[in-house]
């Protein structure tokens, strides 16, 4: 989760430092992928039992 969250901002920064708009757009797409990866990780952790959802009714 740490790597995915850092990857979001790192890719945005790297794209901003590029010379062309298309480079920046590609890094932003990669950054969006990392953000979705980060959103999926708690769901996956819940599914495989690493964490519990204490607010769920049994």
C-alpha positions as CSV (number, residue, x, y, z in Angstrom):
1,X,0.0,0.0,0.0
2,X,2.9,2.4,0.7
3,X,4.4,1.7,-2.7
4,X,1.2,2.2,-4.5
5,X,0.4,5.4,-2.7
6,X,3.8,6.9,-3.3
7,X,3.7,5.8,-6.9
8,X,0.7,8.0,-7.5
9,X,2.5,11.2,-6.7
10,X,5.9,10.0,-8.1
11,X,4.3,9.4,-11.5
12,X,2.6,12.8,-11.5
13,X,5.8,14.5,-10.7
14,X,7.8,12.5,-13.3
15,X,5.2,13.4,-16.0
16,X,5.2,17.0,-15.1
17,X,9.0,17.1,-15.6
18,X,8.7,15.7,-19.1
19,X,9.1,17.7,-22.2
20,X,5.9,16.8,-24.0
21,X,2.2,16.8,-23.2
22,X,1.9,13.2,-24.3
23,X,4.6,12.2,-21.8
24,X,2.7,13.9,-19.0
25,X,-0.6,12.3,-20.0
26,X,1.0,8.8,-20.0
27,X,2.4,9.3,-16.5
28,X,-1.0,10.6,-15.3
29,X,-2.6,7.4,-16.7
30,X,0.0,5.3,-14.9
31,X,-0.7,7.3,-11.7
32,X,-4.4,6.6,-12.0
33,X,-3.7,2.9,-12.3
34,X,-1.7,3.1,-9.1
35,X,-4.6,4.9,-7.4
36,X,-7.0,2.1,-8.4
37,X,-4.5,-0.5,-7.2
38,X,-4.5,1.3,-3.8
39,X,-8.3,1.3,-3.7
40,X,-8.3,-2.4,-4.3
41,X,-5.9,-3.5,-1.7
42,X,-8.1,-3.0,1.4
43,X,-10.9,-4.9,-0.4
44,X,-8.6,-7.7,-1.2
45,X,-7.2,-7.7,2.4
46,X,-10.8,-8.0,3.7
47,X,-11.6,-10.8,1.2
48,X,-8.7,-13.0,2.3
49,X,-9.1,-12.3,6.0
50,X,-6.1,-10.1,6.8
51,X,-8.4,-7.5,8.2
52,X,-12.0,-7.4,9.6
53,X,-14.9,-5.1,8.9
54,X,-16.2,-4.5,12.4
55,X,-19.1,-2.5,11.1
56,X,-20.6,-5.4,9.1
57,X,-23.6,-7.0,10.7
58,X,-23.3,-10.8,11.0
